[in-house]
Amino acid sequence: MIVGLGVLELHLPQARDLKSKRRVLRSLIDRLHARYRVSAAETAWHELSQRAEVGVAIVARDVAEAERMLDEVLRLAEAEDEATILAWSPQVIEERE
């Protein structure tokens, strides 16, 4: 089994309160799930209005597919107008029996 993990650290300069932050994050997470069928959630900085961390998990058939899907996740996040990516930490884990 191949598992792809990614952590996006985001800056949301236009978010003035938690409600506007949640709107941007919910939109991003919903698009990630709908388009790529990945698991994604806000994983840190819950109470800061302009900073967010989103964790992403993918199960894939092989390493190449996991890497491709993680690249797609990054591209979709880069296209988000209301968020700037501060850091992206992708990782592929290969489980062998």
mmCIF file as gemmi writes it, N, C-alpha and C atoms, coordinates in Angstrom:
data_model
loop_
_atom_site.group_PDB
_atom_site.id
_atom_site.type_symbol
_atom_site.label_atom_id
_atom_site.label_alt_id
_atom_site.label_comp_id
_atom_site.label_asym_id
_atom_site.label_entity_id
_atom_site.label_seq_id
_atom_site.pdbx_PDB_ins_code
_atom_site.Cartn_x
_atom_site.Cartn_y
_atom_site.Cartn_z
_atom_site.occupancy
_atom_site.B_iso_or_equiv
_atom_site.pdbx_formal_charge
_atom_site.auth_seq_id
_atom_site.auth_asym_id
_atom_site.pdbx_PDB_model_num
ATOM 1 N N . MET Axp A 1 ? 0.848 -1.179 0 1 0 ? 1 A 1
ATOM 2 C CA . MET Axp A 1 ? 0 0 0 1 0 ? 1 A 1
ATOM 3 C C . MET Axp A 1 ? 0.891 1.239 0 1 0 ? 1 A 1
ATOM 4 N N . ILE Axp A 2 ? 0.471 2.23 -0.733 1 0 ? 2 A 1
ATOM 5 C CA . ILE Axp A 2 ? 1.2 3.498 -0.835 1 0 ? 2 A 1
ATOM 6 C C . ILE Axp A 2 ? 0.319 4.595 -0.253 1 0 ? 2 A 1
ATOM 7 N N . VAL Axp A 3 ? 0.887 5.384 0.642 1 0 ? 3 A 1
ATOM 8 C CA . VAL Axp A 3 ? 0.164 6.498 1.256 1 0 ? 3 A 1
ATOM 9 C C . VAL Axp A 3 ? 0.926 7.782 0.974 1 0 ? 3 A 1
ATOM 10 N N . GLY Axp A 4 ? 0.213 8.768 0.482 1 0 ? 4 A 1
ATOM 11 C CA . GLY Axp A 4 ? 0.781 10.092 0.279 1 0 ? 4 A 1
ATOM 12 C C . GLY Axp A 4 ? 0.234 11.035 1.339 1 0 ? 4 A 1
ATOM 13 N N . LEU Axp A 5 ? 1.119 11.781 1.953 1 0 ? 5 A 1
ATOM 14 C CA . LEU Axp A 5 ? 0.729 12.76 2.972 1 0 ? 5 A 1
ATOM 15 C C . LEU Axp A 5 ? 1.272 14.121 2.574 1 0 ? 5 A 1
ATOM 16 N N . GLY Axp A 6 ? 0.514 15.143 2.847 1 0 ? 6 A 1
ATOM 17 C CA . GLY Axp A 6 ? 0.984 16.491 2.567 1 0 ? 6 A 1
ATOM 18 C C . GLY Axp A 6 ? 0.473 17.459 3.614 1 0 ? 6 A 1
ATOM 19 N N . VAL Axp A 7 ? 1.28 18.429 3.951 1 0 ? 7 A 1
ATOM 20 C CA . VAL Axp A 7 ? 0.878 19.475 4.883 1 0 ? 7 A 1
ATOM 21 C C . VAL Axp A 7 ? 1.089 20.815 4.197 1 0 ? 7 A 1
ATOM 22 N N . LEU Axp A 8 ? -0.003 21.552 4.06 1 0 ? 8 A 1
ATOM 23 C CA . LEU Axp A 8 ? 0.022 22.905 3.492 1 0 ? 8 A 1
ATOM 24 C C . LEU Axp A 8 ? -0.023 23.911 4.626 1 0 ? 8 A 1
ATOM 25 N N . GLU Axp A 9 ? 0.922 24.818 4.662 1 0 ? 9 A 1
ATOM 26 C CA . GLU Axp A 9 ? 0.851 25.954 5.58 1 0 ? 9 A 1
ATOM 27 C C . GLU Axp A 9 ? 0.44 27.155 4.745 1 0 ? 9 A 1
ATOM 28 N N . LEU Axp A 10 ? -0.621 27.809 5.165 1 0 ? 10 A 1
ATOM 29 C CA . LEU Axp A 10 ? -1.223 28.878 4.374 1 0 ? 10 A 1
ATOM 30 C C . LEU Axp A 10 ? -1.286 30.187 5.141 1 0 ? 10 A 1
ATOM 31 N N . HIS Axp A 11 ? -1.153 31.275 4.386 1 0 ? 11 A 1
ATOM 32 C CA . HIS Axp A 11 ? -1.413 32.614 4.9 1 0 ? 11 A 1
ATOM 33 C C . HIS Axp A 11 ? -2.645 33.127 4.164 1 0 ? 11 A 1
ATOM 34 N N . LEU Axp A 12 ? -3.602 33.633 4.919 1 0 ? 12 A 1
ATOM 35 C CA . LEU Axp A 12 ? -4.853 34.149 4.349 1 0 ? 12 A 1
ATOM 36 C C . LEU Axp A 12 ? -4.934 35.643 4.655 1 0 ? 12 A 1
ATOM 37 N N . PRO Axp A 13 ? -4.272 36.488 3.853 1 0 ? 13 A 1
ATOM 38 C CA . PRO Axp A 13 ? -4.152 37.908 4.181 1 0 ? 13 A 1
ATOM 39 C C . PRO Axp A 13 ? -5.476 38.669 4.19 1 0 ? 13 A 1
ATOM 40 N N . GLN Axp A 14 ? -6.479 38.192 3.461 1 0 ? 14 A 1
ATOM 41 C CA . GLN Axp A 14 ? -7.754 38.905 3.399 1 0 ? 14 A 1
ATOM 42 C C . GLN Axp A 14 ? -8.724 38.48 4.493 1 0 ? 14 A 1
ATOM 43 N N . ALA Axp A 15 ? -8.404 37.434 5.231 1 0 ? 15 A 1
ATOM 44 C CA . ALA Axp A 15 ? -9.3 36.953 6.289 1 0 ? 15 A 1
ATOM 45 C C . ALA Axp A 15 ? -9.195 37.871 7.502 1 0 ? 15 A 1
ATOM 46 N N . ARG Axp A 16 ? -10.27 38.523 7.826 1 0 ? 16 A 1
ATOM 47 C CA . ARG Axp A 16 ? -10.283 39.446 8.968 1 0 ? 16 A 1
ATOM 48 C C . ARG Axp A 16 ? -10.854 38.812 10.233 1 0 ? 16 A 1
ATOM 49 N N . ASP Axp A 17 ? -11.485 37.645 10.071 1 0 ? 17 A 1
ATOM 50 C CA . ASP Axp A 17 ? -12.047 36.948 11.227 1 0 ? 17 A 1
ATOM 51 C C . ASP Axp A 17 ? -12.078 35.452 10.916 1 0 ? 17 A 1
ATOM 52 N N . LEU Axp A 18 ? -12.424 34.656 11.925 1 0 ? 18 A 1
ATOM 53 C CA . LEU Axp A 18 ? -12.43 33.206 11.746 1 0 ? 18 A 1
ATOM 54 C C . LEU Axp A 18 ? -13.486 32.751 10.753 1 0 ? 18 A 1
ATOM 55 N N . LYS Axp A 19 ? -14.585 33.488 10.658 1 0 ? 19 A 1
ATOM 56 C CA . LYS Axp A 19 ? -15.648 33.117 9.721 1 0 ? 19 A 1
ATOM 57 C C . LYS Axp A 19 ? -15.143 33.196 8.275 1 0 ? 19 A 1
ATOM 58 N N . SER Axp A 20 ? -14.426 34.239 7.926 1 0 ? 20 A 1
ATOM 59 C CA . SER Axp A 20 ? -13.913 34.357 6.557 1 0 ? 20 A 1
ATOM 60 C C . SER Axp A 20 ? -12.792 33.34 6.307 1 0 ? 20 A 1
ATOM 61 N N . LYS Axp A 21 ? -11.986 33.057 7.335 1 0 ? 21 A 1
ATOM 62 C CA . LYS Axp A 21 ? -10.96 32.019 7.209 1 0 ? 21 A 1
ATOM 63 C C . LYS Axp A 21 ? -11.604 30.676 6.924 1 0 ? 21 A 1
ATOM 64 N N . ARG Axp A 22 ? -12.623 30.32 7.69 1 0 ? 22 A 1
ATOM 65 C CA . ARG Axp A 22 ? -13.301 29.026 7.516 1 0 ? 22 A 1
ATOM 66 C C . ARG Axp A 22 ? -13.941 28.903 6.13 1 0 ? 22 A 1
ATOM 67 N N . ARG Axp A 23 ? -14.449 30.024 5.616 1 0 ? 23 A 1
ATOM 68 C CA . ARG Axp A 23 ? -15.061 30.002 4.281 1 0 ? 23 A 1
ATOM 69 C C . ARG Axp A 23 ? -14.027 29.619 3.229 1 0 ? 23 A 1
ATOM 70 N N . VAL Axp A 24 ? -12.848 30.22 3.301 1 0 ? 24 A 1
ATOM 71 C CA . VAL Axp A 24 ? -11.784 29.928 2.341 1 0 ? 24 A 1
ATOM 72 C C . VAL Axp A 24 ? -11.314 28.479 2.495 1 0 ? 24 A 1
ATOM 73 N N . LEU Axp A 25 ? -11.08 28.054 3.73 1 0 ? 25 A 1
ATOM 74 C CA . LEU Axp A 25 ? -10.598 26.701 3.958 1 0 ? 25 A 1
ATOM 75 C C . LEU Axp A 25 ? -11.631 25.652 3.56 1 0 ? 25 A 1
ATOM 76 N N . ARG Axp A 26 ? -12.894 25.894 3.886 1 0 ? 26 A 1
ATOM 77 C CA . ARG Axp A 26 ? -13.945 24.929 3.532 1 0 ? 26 A 1
ATOM 78 C C . ARG Axp A 26 ? -14.019 24.786 2.017 1 0 ? 26 A 1
ATOM 79 N N . SER Axp A 27 ? -13.928 25.888 1.301 1 0 ? 27 A 1
ATOM 80 C CA . SER Axp A 27 ? -13.952 25.843 -0.15 1 0 ? 27 A 1
ATOM 81 C C . SER Axp A 27 ? -12.77 25.03 -0.694 1 0 ? 27 A 1
ATOM 82 N N . LEU Axp A 28 ? -11.581 25.281 -0.188 1 0 ? 28 A 1
ATOM 83 C CA . LEU Axp A 28 ? -10.388 24.565 -0.634 1 0 ? 28 A 1
ATOM 84 C C . LEU Axp A 28 ? -10.494 23.077 -0.321 1 0 ? 28 A 1
ATOM 85 N N . ILE Axp A 29 ? -10.866 22.743 0.896 1 0 ? 29 A 1
ATOM 86 C CA . ILE Axp A 29 ? -10.973 21.342 1.306 1 0 ? 29 A 1
ATOM 87 C C . ILE Axp A 29 ? -12.05 20.622 0.502 1 0 ? 29 A 1
ATOM 88 N N . ASP Axp A 30 ? -13.185 21.267 0.279 1 0 ? 30 A 1
ATOM 89 C CA . ASP Axp A 30 ? -14.255 20.651 -0.515 1 0 ? 30 A 1
ATOM 90 C C . ASP Axp A 30 ? -13.803 20.396 -1.959 1 0 ? 30 A 1
ATOM 91 N N . ARG Axp A 31 ? -13.076 21.347 -2.554 1 0 ? 31 A 1
ATOM 92 C CA . ARG Axp A 31 ? -12.587 21.16 -3.918 1 0 ? 31 A 1
ATOM 93 C C . ARG Axp A 31 ? -11.551 20.038 -3.994 1 0 ? 31 A 1
ATOM 94 N N . LEU Axp A 32 ? -10.666 19.959 -3.001 1 0 ? 32 A 1
ATOM 95 C CA . LEU Axp A 32 ? -9.683 18.873 -2.972 1 0 ? 32 A 1
ATOM 96 C C . LEU Axp A 32 ? -10.38 17.519 -2.916 1 0 ? 32 A 1
ATOM 97 N N . HIS Axp A 33 ? -11.367 17.414 -2.05 1 0 ? 33 A 1
ATOM 98 C CA . HIS Axp A 33 ? -12.08 16.144 -1.903 1 0 ? 33 A 1
ATOM 99 C C . HIS Axp A 33 ? -12.878 15.802 -3.162 1 0 ? 33 A 1
ATOM 100 N N . ALA Axp A 34 ? -13.586 16.77 -3.7 1 0 ? 34 A 1
ATOM 101 C CA . ALA Axp A 34 ? -14.432 16.51 -4.872 1 0 ? 34 A 1
ATOM 102 C C . ALA Axp A 34 ? -13.599 16.166 -6.112 1 0 ? 34 A 1
ATOM 103 N N . ARG Axp A 35 ? -12.507 16.883 -6.319 1 0 ? 35 A 1
ATOM 104 C CA . ARG Axp A 35 ? -11.725 16.694 -7.533 1 0 ? 35 A 1
ATOM 105 C C . ARG Axp A 35 ? -10.79 15.485 -7.461 1 0 ? 35 A 1
ATOM 106 N N . TYR Axp A 36 ? -10.174 15.255 -6.29 1 0 ? 36 A 1
ATOM 107 C CA . TYR Axp A 36 ? -9.148 14.221 -6.191 1 0 ? 36 A 1
ATOM 108 C C . TYR Axp A 36 ? -9.489 13.092 -5.223 1 0 ? 36 A 1
ATOM 109 N N . ARG Axp A 37 ? -10.624 13.176 -4.56 1 0 ? 37 A 1
ATOM 110 C CA . ARG Axp A 37 ? -11.06 12.154 -3.603 1 0 ? 37 A 1
ATOM 111 C C . ARG Axp A 37 ? -9.996 11.891 -2.538 1 0 ? 37 A 1
ATOM 112 N N . VAL Axp A 38 ? -9.395 12.952 -2.018 1 0 ? 38 A 1
ATOM 113 C CA . VAL Axp A 38 ? -8.407 12.847 -0.948 1 0 ? 38 A 1
ATOM 114 C C . VAL Axp A 38 ? -9.072 13.235 0.366 1 0 ? 38 A 1
ATOM 115 N N . SER Axp A 39 ? -8.474 12.818 1.455 1 0 ? 39 A 1
ATOM 116 C CA . SER Axp A 39 ? -8.917 13.277 2.769 1 0 ? 39 A 1
ATOM 117 C C . SER Axp A 39 ? -8.138 14.54 3.098 1 0 ? 39 A 1
ATOM 118 N N . ALA Axp A 40 ? -8.832 15.555 3.555 1 0 ? 40 A 1
ATOM 119 C CA . ALA Axp A 40 ? -8.175 16.822 3.896 1 0 ? 40 A 1
ATOM 120 C C . ALA Axp A 40 ? -8.899 17.451 5.071 1 0 ? 40 A 1
ATOM 121 N N . ALA Axp A 41 ? -8.13 18.11 5.933 1 0 ? 41 A 1
ATOM 122 C CA . ALA Axp A 41 ? -8.716 18.765 7.096 1 0 ? 41 A 1
ATOM 123 C C . ALA Axp A 41 ? -7.79 19.871 7.589 1 0 ? 41 A 1
ATOM 124 N N . GLU Axp A 42 ? -8.389 20.856 8.25 1 0 ? 42 A 1
ATOM 125 C CA . GLU Axp A 42 ? -7.593 21.872 8.928 1 0 ? 42 A 1
ATOM 126 C C . GLU Axp A 42 ? -6.969 21.213 10.147 1 0 ? 42 A 1
ATOM 127 N N . THR Axp A 43 ? -5.642 21.303 10.278 1 0 ? 43 A 1
ATOM 128 C CA . THR Axp A 43 ? -4.956 20.541 11.318 1 0 ? 43 A 1
ATOM 129 C C . THR Axp A 43 ? -4.217 21.392 12.357 1 0 ? 43 A 1
ATOM 130 N N . ALA Axp A 44 ? -4.144 22.686 12.166 1 0 ? 44 A 1
ATOM 131 C CA . ALA Axp A 44 ? -3.448 23.535 13.154 1 0 ? 44 A 1
ATOM 132 C C . ALA Axp A 44 ? -3.891 24.981 12.995 1 0 ? 44 A 1
ATOM 133 N N . TRP Axp A 45 ? -3.531 25.786 13.982 1 0 ? 45 A 1
ATOM 134 C CA . TRP Axp A 45 ? -3.806 27.227 14.006 1 0 ? 45 A 1
ATOM 135 C C . TRP Axp A 45 ? -5.299 27.53 13.844 1 0 ? 45 A 1
ATOM 136 N N . HIS Axp A 46 ? -6.103 26.777 14.561 1 0 ? 46 A 1
ATOM 137 C CA . HIS Axp A 46 ? -7.562 26.903 14.455 1 0 ? 46 A 1
ATOM 138 C C . HIS Axp A 46 ? -8.078 28.278 14.878 1 0 ? 46 A 1
ATOM 139 N N . GLU Axp A 47 ? -7.401 28.921 15.785 1 0 ? 47 A 1
ATOM 140 C CA . GLU Axp A 47 ? -7.901 30.189 16.322 1 0 ? 47 A 1
ATOM 141 C C . GLU Axp A 47 ? -7.226 31.425 15.731 1 0 ? 47 A 1
ATOM 142 N N . LEU Axp A 48 ? -6.329 31.234 14.783 1 0 ? 48 A 1
ATOM 143 C CA . LEU Axp A 48 ? -5.7 32.371 14.108 1 0 ? 48 A 1
ATOM 144 C C . LEU Axp A 48 ? -6.455 32.655 12.818 1 0 ? 48 A 1
ATOM 145 N N . SER Axp A 49 ? -6.768 33.91 12.576 1 0 ? 49 A 1
ATOM 146 C CA . SER Axp A 49 ? -7.609 34.225 11.415 1 0 ? 49 A 1
ATOM 147 C C . SER Axp A 49 ? -6.848 34.259 10.09 1 0 ? 49 A 1
ATOM 148 N N . GLN Axp A 50 ? -5.539 34.479 10.108 1 0 ? 50 A 1
ATOM 149 C CA . GLN Axp A 50 ? -4.813 34.609 8.845 1 0 ? 50 A 1
ATOM 150 C C . GLN Axp A 50 ? -3.78 33.512 8.616 1 0 ? 50 A 1
ATOM 151 N N . ARG Axp A 51 ? -3.791 32.499 9.435 1 0 ? 51 A 1
ATOM 152 C CA . ARG Axp A 51 ? -2.833 31.393 9.271 1 0 ? 51 A 1
ATOM 153 C C . ARG Axp A 51 ? -3.588 30.082 9.366 1 0 ? 51 A 1
ATOM 154 N N . ALA Axp A 52 ? -3.207 29.117 8.536 1 0 ? 52 A 1
ATOM 155 C CA . ALA Axp A 52 ? -3.883 27.821 8.548 1 0 ? 52 A 1
ATOM 156 C C . ALA Axp A 52 ? -2.927 26.717 8.136 1 0 ? 52 A 1
ATOM 157 N N . GLU Axp A 53 ? -3.226 25.531 8.607 1 0 ? 53 A 1
ATOM 158 C CA . GLU Axp A 53 ? -2.524 24.336 8.171 1 0 ? 53 A 1
ATOM 159 C C . GLU Axp A 53 ? -3.583 23.342 7.717 1 0 ? 53 A 1
ATOM 160 N N . VAL Axp A 54 ? -3.373 22.776 6.534 1 0 ? 54 A 1
ATOM 161 C CA . VAL Axp A 54 ? -4.289 21.775 5.997 1 0 ? 54 A 1
ATOM 162 C C . VAL Axp A 54 ? -3.487 20.506 5.739 1 0 ? 54 A 1
ATOM 163 N N . GLY Axp A 55 ? -3.936 19.413 6.343 1 0 ? 55 A 1
ATOM 164 C CA . GLY Axp A 55 ? -3.318 18.114 6.12 1 0 ? 55 A 1
ATOM 165 C C . GLY Axp A 55 ? -4.1 17.346 5.066 1 0 ? 55 A 1
ATOM 166 N N . VAL Axp A 56 ? -3.366 16.627 4.208 1 0 ? 56 A 1
ATOM 167 C CA . VAL Axp A 56 ? -3.974 15.869 3.111 1 0 ? 56 A 1
ATOM 168 C C . VAL Axp A 56 ? -3.427 14.444 3.158 1 0 ? 56 A 1
ATOM 169 N N . ALA Axp A 57 ? -4.307 13.463 2.954 1 0 ? 57 A 1
ATOM 170 C CA . ALA Axp A 57 ? -3.897 12.059 2.902 1 0 ? 57 A 1
ATOM 171 C C . ALA Axp A 57 ? -4.473 11.398 1.659 1 0 ? 57 A 1
ATOM 172 N N . ILE Axp A 58 ? -3.644 10.573 1.017 1 0 ? 58 A 1
ATOM 173 C CA . ILE Axp A 58 ? -3.998 9.911 -0.233 1 0 ? 58 A 1
ATOM 174 C C . ILE Axp A 58 ? -3.566 8.448 -0.137 1 0 ? 58 A 1
ATOM 175 N N . VAL Axp A 59 ? -4.398 7.562 -0.618 1 0 ? 59 A 1
ATOM 176 C CA . VAL Axp A 59 ? -3.999 6.16 -0.787 1 0 ? 59 A 1
ATOM 177 C C . VAL Axp A 59 ? -3.91 5.913 -2.29 1 0 ? 59 A 1
ATOM 178 N N . ALA Axp A 60 ? -2.785 5.334 -2.722 1 0 ? 60 A 1
ATOM 179 C CA . ALA Axp A 60 ? -2.554 5.159 -4.158 1 0 ? 60 A 1
ATOM 180 C C . ALA Axp A 60 ? -2.066 3.745 -4.472 1 0 ? 60 A 1
ATOM 181 N N . ARG Axp A 61 ? -2.119 3.408 -5.752 1 0 ? 61 A 1
ATOM 182 C CA . ARG Axp A 61 ? -1.659 2.092 -6.215 1 0 ? 61 A 1
ATOM 183 C C . ARG Axp A 61 ? -0.144 1.988 -6.239 1 0 ? 61 A 1
ATOM 184 N N . ASP Axp A 62 ? 0.501 3.113 -6.591 1 0 ? 62 A 1
ATOM 185 C CA . ASP Axp A 62 ? 1.961 3.084 -6.674 1 0 ? 62 A 1
ATOM 186 C C . ASP Axp A 62 ? 2.517 4.464 -6.329 1 0 ? 62 A 1
ATOM 187 N N . VAL Axp A 63 ? 3.836 4.522 -6.186 1 0 ? 63 A 1
ATOM 188 C CA . VAL Axp A 63 ? 4.502 5.759 -5.775 1 0 ? 63 A 1
ATOM 189 C C . VAL Axp A 63 ? 4.26 6.875 -6.791 1 0 ? 63 A 1
ATOM 190 N N . ALA Axp A 64 ? 4.325 6.543 -8.066 1 0 ? 64 A 1
ATOM 191 C CA . ALA Axp A 64 ? 4.139 7.566 -9.106 1 0 ? 64 A 1
ATOM 192 C C . ALA Axp A 64 ? 2.754 8.196 -9.017 1 0 ? 64 A 1
ATOM 193 N N . GLU Axp A 65 ? 1.732 7.387 -8.774 1 0 ? 65 A 1
ATOM 194 C CA . GLU Axp A 65 ? 0.378 7.937 -8.648 1 0 ? 65 A 1
ATOM 195 C C . GLU Axp A 65 ? 0.266 8.834 -7.415 1 0 ? 65 A 1
ATOM 196 N N . ALA Axp A 66 ? 0.852 8.419 -6.303 1 0 ? 66 A 1
ATOM 197 C CA . ALA Axp A 66 ? 0.82 9.233 -5.086 1 0 ? 66 A 1
ATOM 198 C C . ALA Axp A 66 ? 1.514 10.571 -5.311 1 0 ? 66 A 1
ATOM 199 N N . GLU Axp A 67 ? 2.672 10.546 -5.948 1 0 ? 67 A 1
ATOM 200 C CA . GLU Axp A 67 ? 3.403 11.786 -6.224 1 0 ? 67 A 1
ATOM 201 C C . GLU Axp A 67 ? 2.612 12.692 -7.168 1 0 ? 67 A 1
ATOM 202 N N . ARG Axp A 68 ? 1.995 12.101 -8.186 1 0 ? 68 A 1
ATOM 203 C CA . ARG Axp A 68 ? 1.182 12.886 -9.125 1 0 ? 68 A 1
ATOM 204 C C . ARG Axp A 68 ? 0.002 13.535 -8.406 1 0 ? 68 A 1
ATOM 205 N N . MET Axp A 69 ? -0.655 12.781 -7.538 1 0 ? 69 A 1
ATOM 206 C CA . MET Axp A 69 ? -1.808 13.33 -6.816 1 0 ? 69 A 1
ATOM 207 C C . MET Axp A 69 ? -1.381 14.437 -5.855 1 0 ? 69 A 1
ATOM 208 N N . LEU Axp A 70 ? -0.253 14.263 -5.192 1 0 ? 70 A 1
ATOM 209 C CA . LEU Axp A 70 ? 0.245 15.318 -4.304 1 0 ? 70 A 1
ATOM 210 C C . LEU Axp A 70 ? 0.595 16.571 -5.101 1 0 ? 70 A 1
ATOM 211 N N . ASP Axp A 71 ? 1.161 16.401 -6.294 1 0 ? 71 A 1
ATOM 212 C CA . ASP Axp A 71 ? 1.437 17.55 -7.163 1 0 ? 71 A 1
ATOM 213 C C . ASP Axp A 71 ? 0.142 18.264 -7.553 1 0 ? 71 A 1
ATOM 214 N N . GLU Axp A 72 ? -0.907 17.508 -7.828 1 0 ? 72 A 1
ATOM 215 C CA . GLU Axp A 72 ? -2.203 18.091 -8.177 1 0 ? 72 A 1
ATOM 216 C C . GLU Axp A 72 ? -2.795 18.864 -6.993 1 0 ? 72 A 1
ATOM 217 N N . VAL Axp A 73 ? -2.646 18.321 -5.801 1 0 ? 73 A 1
ATOM 218 C CA . VAL Axp A 73 ? -3.113 19.018 -4.597 1 0 ? 73 A 1
ATOM 219 C C . VAL Axp A 73 ? -2.413 20.371 -4.484 1 0 ? 73 A 1
ATOM 220 N N . LEU Axp A 74 ? -1.11 20.38 -4.665 1 0 ? 74 A 1
ATOM 221 C CA . LEU Axp A 74 ? -0.347 21.626 -4.591 1 0 ? 74 A 1
ATOM 222 C C . LEU Axp A 74 ? -0.809 22.612 -5.657 1 0 ? 74 A 1
ATOM 223 N N . ARG Axp A 75 ? -1.022 22.151 -6.892 1 0 ? 75 A 1
ATOM 224 C CA . ARG Axp A 75 ? -1.477 23.046 -7.964 1 0 ? 75 A 1
ATOM 225 C C . ARG Axp A 75 ? -2.838 23.671 -7.644 1 0 ? 75 A 1
ATOM 226 N N . LEU Axp A 76 ? -3.743 22.862 -7.111 1 0 ? 76 A 1
ATOM 227 C CA . LEU Axp A 76 ? -5.057 23.402 -6.768 1 0 ? 76 A 1
ATOM 228 C C . LEU Axp A 76 ? -4.932 24.444 -5.648 1 0 ? 76 A 1
ATOM 229 N N . ALA Axp A 77 ? -4.095 24.177 -4.666 1 0 ? 77 A 1
ATOM 230 C CA . ALA Axp A 77 ? -3.895 25.134 -3.568 1 0 ? 77 A 1
ATOM 231 C C . ALA Axp A 77 ? -3.236 26.418 -4.084 1 0 ? 77 A 1
ATOM 232 N N . GLU Axp A 78 ? -2.318 26.299 -5.017 1 0 ? 78 A 1
ATOM 233 C CA . GLU Axp A 78 ? -1.662 27.479 -5.584 1 0 ? 78 A 1
ATOM 234 C C . GLU Axp A 78 ? -2.653 28.353 -6.349 1 0 ? 78 A 1
ATOM 235 N N . ALA Axp A 79 ? -3.708 27.748 -6.869 1 0 ? 79 A 1
ATOM 236 C CA . ALA Axp A 79 ? -4.706 28.501 -7.63 1 0 ? 79 A 1
ATOM 237 C C . ALA Axp A 79 ? -5.695 29.242 -6.735 1 0 ? 79 A 1
ATOM 238 N N . GLU Axp A 80 ? -5.651 29.008 -5.43 1 0 ? 80 A 1
ATOM 239 C CA . GLU Axp A 80 ? -6.564 29.686 -4.501 1 0 ? 80 A 1
ATOM 240 C C . GLU Axp A 80 ? -6.133 31.148 -4.358 1 0 ? 80 A 1
ATOM 241 N N . ASP Axp A 81 ? -6.998 32.057 -4.816 1 0 ? 81 A 1
ATOM 242 C CA . ASP Axp A 81 ? -6.676 33.489 -4.8 1 0 ? 81 A 1
ATOM 243 C C . ASP Axp A 81 ? -6.56 34.076 -3.402 1 0 ? 81 A 1
ATOM 244 N N . GLU Axp A 82 ? -7.289 33.526 -2.449 1 0 ? 82 A 1
ATOM 245 C CA . GLU Axp A 82 ? -7.344 34.124 -1.109 1 0 ? 82 A 1
ATOM 246 C C . GLU Axp A 82 ? -6.349 33.51 -0.136 1 0 ? 82 A 1
ATOM 247 N N . ALA Axp A 83 ? -5.457 32.64 -0.621 1 0 ? 83 A 1
ATOM 248 C CA . ALA Axp A 83 ? -4.469 32.017 0.257 1 0 ? 83 A 1
ATOM 249 C C . ALA Axp A 83 ? -3.111 31.986 -0.431 1 0 ? 83 A 1
ATOM 250 N N . THR Axp A 84 ? -2.075 32.169 0.364 1 0 ? 84 A 1
ATOM 251 C CA . THR Axp A 84 ? -0.701 32.077 -0.104 1 0 ? 84 A 1
ATOM 252 C C . THR Axp A 84 ? -0.051 30.895 0.596 1 0 ? 84 A 1
ATOM 253 N N . ILE Axp A 85 ? 0.632 30.058 -0.166 1 0 ? 85 A 1
ATOM 254 C CA . ILE Axp A 85 ? 1.29 28.898 0.42 1 0 ? 85 A 1
ATOM 255 C C . ILE Axp A 85 ? 2.613 29.337 1.033 1 0 ? 85 A 1
ATOM 256 N N . LEU Axp A 86 ? 2.761 29.088 2.329 1 0 ? 86 A 1
ATOM 257 C CA . LEU Axp A 86 ? 4.006 29.385 3.028 1 0 ? 86 A 1
ATOM 258 C C . LEU Axp A 86 ? 4.948 28.188 2.993 1 0 ? 86 A 1
ATOM 259 N N . ALA Axp A 87 ? 4.368 26.995 3.06 1 0 ? 87 A 1
ATOM 260 C CA . ALA Axp A 87 ? 5.18 25.774 3.042 1 0 ? 87 A 1
ATOM 261 C C . ALA Axp A 87 ? 4.331 24.615 2.546 1 0 ? 87 A 1
ATOM 262 N N . TRP Axp A 88 ? 4.985 23.657 1.925 1 0 ? 88 A 1
ATOM 263 C CA . TRP Axp A 88 ? 4.337 22.443 1.433 1 0 ? 88 A 1
ATOM 264 C C . TRP Axp A 88 ? 5.28 21.286 1.761 1 0 ? 88 A 1
ATOM 265 N N . SER Axp A 89 ? 4.779 20.328 2.525 1 0 ? 89 A 1
ATOM 266 C CA . SER Axp A 89 ? 5.594 19.189 2.945 1 0 ? 89 A 1
ATOM 267 C C . SER Axp A 89 ? 4.959 17.889 2.478 1 0 ? 89 A 1
ATOM 268 N N . PRO Axp A 90 ? 5.274 17.439 1.256 1 0 ? 90 A 1
ATOM 269 C CA . PRO Axp A 90 ? 4.732 16.159 0.781 1 0 ? 90 A 1
ATOM 270 C C . PRO Axp A 90 ? 5.616 14.995 1.218 1 0 ? 90 A 1
ATOM 271 N N . GLN Axp A 91 ? 4.992 13.841 1.382 1 0 ? 91 A 1
ATOM 272 C CA . GLN Axp A 91 ? 5.732 12.643 1.786 1 0 ? 91 A 1
ATOM 273 C C . GLN Axp A 91 ? 4.979 11.433 1.241 1 0 ? 91 A 1
ATOM 274 N N . VAL Axp A 92 ? 5.716 10.459 0.732 1 0 ? 92 A 1
ATOM 275 C CA . VAL Axp A 92 ? 5.111 9.209 0.261 1 0 ? 92 A 1
ATOM 276 C C . VAL Axp A 92 ? 5.678 8.084 1.128 1 0 ? 92 A 1
ATOM 277 N N . ILE Axp A 93 ? 4.765 7.286 1.666 1 0 ? 93 A 1
ATOM 278 C CA . ILE Axp A 93 ? 5.133 6.169 2.522 1 0 ? 93 A 1
ATOM 279 C C . ILE Axp A 93 ? 4.732 4.884 1.817 1 0 ? 93 A 1
ATOM 280 N N . GLU Axp A 94 ? 5.677 3.958 1.718 1 0 ? 94 A 1
ATOM 281 C CA . GLU Axp A 94 ? 5.424 2.686 1.056 1 0 ? 94 A 1
ATOM 282 C C . GLU Axp A 94 ? 5.414 1.575 2.096 1 0 ? 94 A 1
ATOM 283 N N . GLU Axp A 95 ? 4.277 0.921 2.238 1 0 ? 95 A 1
ATOM 284 C CA . GLU Axp A 95 ? 4.106 -0.175 3.188 1 0 ? 95 A 1
ATOM 285 C C . GLU Axp A 95 ? 4.418 -1.484 2.469 1 0 ? 95 A 1
ATOM 286 N N . ARG Axp A 96 ? 5.35 -2.216 2.973 1 0 ? 96 A 1
ATOM 287 C CA . ARG Axp A 96 ? 5.71 -3.511 2.358 1 0 ? 96 A 1
ATOM 288 C C . ARG Axp A 96 ? 5.372 -4.63 3.327 1 0 ? 96 A 1
ATOM 289 N N . GLU Axp A 97 ? 4.896 -5.729 2.753 1 0 ? 97 A 1
ATOM 290 C CA . GLU Axp A 97 ? 4.574 -6.9 3.579 1 0 ? 97 A 1
ATOM 291 C C . GLU Axp A 97 ? 5.642 -7.948 3.466 1 0 ? 97 A 1
